[in-house]
Amino acid sequence: QVQLVESGGGLVQAGGSLRLSCAASGSIFIINNIGWYRQAPGKQRELVATIDRSNSANVADSMKGRFTISRDNAKNTVYLQMNSLKPEDTAVYYCNVQSLSGSEYWGKGTPVTVSS
C-alpha cells in the first residue's frame, strides 16, 4: 500500500504560479510511475504529468512549457511546478502512483483555482 498526501493548492491569479507537492509513504519501493492528474468541474480526469523511476518525465502537450514535474527520492516527494496559470487550469489536482505490479493509488486531491 502507498499513501499519498497532496499540498500546495490554492487560489491564484491568471499568470501566477503554484507548486504542488505529493508526499508518498508506505510501500514506496513498489512505485514505478508517480505523477499528477486533474479533474475540472464537469470534465473527466486528465493526465497532467508523470515521472518514472529513471526520472524520465512526461507532460501533457497542453501544459508543456508551463508545467514541470520533478521528484525528490530522498523525501519520497514529487512536485508539480505550474507557471503562467490560466483560468482553464482550475481543477482538483490528484497525485497518482502506478506500482511495479500495475496497481494504482490516488491521493485525495488538492484544489487549484485560477482567477481571471
FENWO-V320691 format. One line per field, one symbol per residue. phi: phi as a letter, one per 40 degrees, with the letter a starting at -180 (. if undefined). A space follows every 50 residues. Layout:
# FENWO-V320691
phi = ???
This chain:
# FENWO-V320691
phi = .bbbbcahcibacdgcbabcbbcbagcccccbbbabbabcdgbccbcbab abccgcbbbddcbcgbbbbabbccbfbbbbcbbfcbdcccacbbcbbbcc cgcbbbccgbcbbbcc
